[in-house]
């Protein structure tokens, strides 16, 4: 570990100038500041910057790293940045890339959270959020379509997506169980019928990739830090275990297990290990727990938080920061509510992202030895197909709460399913949802522009 952290010396390649730490810092800061558009947009921008423009890494390595990050819990774009930073400049480079991907968006989200609790009750602000909620619903629908196009390329993948939707919507099967089952089915299916299950395998290396900085470093023998080491792995587990669980133990010992900070540290730590498939896939579970189990917020506030996260740079999982802020603000006890919200926000960020660095620093050396492994690609394909069904469930959940004020229940075949009260339909919200759908799915407008337009129209409707 000492070698990883302290040896920030710049390796020497051939044919390409290896960027120094200062240059890498500037590039990752730019990516962090401009990382709007969700994981698809963030990964595309990263690809354009580090593969096409700067040629730090070749196409095959980039895709291999991306596939691994998609297998992990947590935000794949942030972890991909950490992975590439680690390849270039060891642990220090990974920390710089990963933190700069988080910090700008986290600061913006903190400011928006404070503004939200102070001014959300104003009629004009409430009207703006009506439009934001409608746009967010279409953002989730677009995510279903985007992931589906990439993942559902065989009958087996379609069946897995459908099964995942039924499992979580009708039977309330826990999300981690769905992910584990899908990964196992994909792994076994890839062994028996790889043509049906390996749909996200890496592309072939093109001739230009041989000119990348990473390939030059490999030829020169300057990628020693990518070799697996049992001693290093144990040291990483100990260090990050202390960083991750130490604050939880301290909060429990000093405040008790029922305090909101302790609850948040434990809940978001659990969430950090089940967020496979990105933020969309776990939002329904997080919303259910935050709303029903802890009473930190309402379903409408959850939608508002997702809308705010969509407008900030950085990973969408920063919506957890909003949940942490609102929960602590609402259960501040004798503390100033804003201060409690800031602390809750910090606790949530810490336990959400500390594991993300552990997954990369611990697993990346082993993954480097498994490039082009079809079994891993098959497991990834299975998980991604299941995520399509899970995100579809999220879209249905959001759609019901955005469009109807009253949601009842109906029993059929021994199942209890949510049923909207048609008399409580919100026509303004439905109209804004249609507008958002036209903008994103028909006119192909970006997320930020759609959110802004729907917010402005919602504000306009408040004067009618």
URSULWO-V68026 format. One record per pair of residues at least 24 apart in sequence whose ideal C-beta (glycine too) atoms are under 6 Angstrom apart, sorted by the first residue. I is the first residue (numbers start at 1). J is the second residue. If there is no record, write none. Layout:
BEGIN
I&J + I&J
END
This chain:
BEGIN
1&235 + 4&90 + 4&91 + 5&91 + 8&92 + 11&217 + 11&222 + 13&213 + 13&216 + 13&217 + 13&220 + 14&216 + 14&220 + 15&211 + 15&216 + 16&213 + 16&216 + 18&213 + 25&96 + 28&96 + 28&97 + 28&100 + 29&100 + 32&100 + 32&101 + 32&104 + 33&104 + 33&313 + 35&313 + 35&314 + 36&313 + 38&316 + 39&76 + 39&77 + 39&278 + 42&77 + 43&77 + 50&84 + 55&212 + 56&213 + 57&84 + 57&212 + 57&214 + 58&209 + 58&212 + 58&215 + 59&209 + 60&202 + 60&205 + 63&202 + 63&203 + 64&202 + 64&371 + 67&380 + 68&367 + 70&380 + 71&380 + 72&359 + 73&273 + 73&274 + 73&275 + 73&276 + 74&275 + 74&356 + 75&315 + 75&317 + 78&315 + 79&356 + 79&360 + 82&360 + 83&360 + 83&364 + 86&364 + 87&214 + 90&225 + 98&357 + 102&314 + 102&353 + 104&313 + 105&312 + 105&313 + 105&314 + 105&318 + 106&349 + 108&312 + 109&312 + 109&318 + 109&321 + 110&345 + 112&308 + 113&322 + 113&325 + 117&329 + 124&459 + 127&458 + 127&459 + 127&462 + 128&455 + 128&458 + 128&459 + 129&304 + 130&458 + 131&432 + 131&454 + 131&455 + 131&457 + 131&458 + 132&307 + 132&451 + 132&455 + 133&303 + 133&402 + 134&429 + 134&432 + 134&433 + 134&436 + 134&454 + 135&436 + 135&450 + 135&451 + 135&454 + 136&303 + 136&306 + 136&307 + 137&398 + 137&399 + 137&402 + 137&433 + 138&436 + 138&437 + 138&440 + 139&310 + 139&447 + 140&394 + 140&395 + 140&398 + 141&395 + 142&440 + 143&280 + 143&391 + 144&391 + 144&392 + 144&395 + 147&388 + 148&388 + 151&384 + 151&385 + 151&388 + 153&199 + 154&196 + 156&196 + 157&385 + 160&385 + 160&386 + 161&385 + 161&388 + 161&389 + 164&386 + 164&389 + 164&390 + 165&389 + 165&392 + 165&393 + 168&390 + 168&393 + 169&393 + 170&415 + 175&274 + 175&285 + 176&274 + 178&386 + 179&276 + 179&383 + 182&382 + 182&383 + 182&386 + 183&379 + 183&382 + 183&383 + 185&382 + 186&378 + 186&379 + 186&381 + 186&382 + 187&375 + 187&378 + 187&379 + 190&374 + 190&375 + 190&378 + 194&374 + 197&378 + 197&381 + 198&374 + 198&377 + 198&378 + 199&381 + 200&377 + 200&380 + 200&381 + 201&377 + 202&372 + 226&365 + 226&368 + 228&365 + 228&366 + 233&362 + 236&361 + 236&362 + 240&358 + 243&354 + 244&354 + 260&327 + 260&328 + 260&331 + 261&347 + 264&324 + 264&344 + 264&347 + 264&348 + 265&347 + 265&351 + 268&320 + 268&348 + 268&351 + 268&352 + 269&351 + 272&352 + 272&355 + 276&383 + 277&387 + 279&316 + 279&317 + 280&391 + 280&394 + 281&387 + 281&390 + 281&391 + 283&394 + 284&393 + 284&394 + 284&397 + 290&323 + 296&326 + 296&327 + 297&326 + 299&401 + 310&447 + 311&451 + 320&348 + 320&352 + 321&345 + 321&348 + 321&349 + 324&348 + 402&429 + 403&429 + 403&430 + 428&461
END
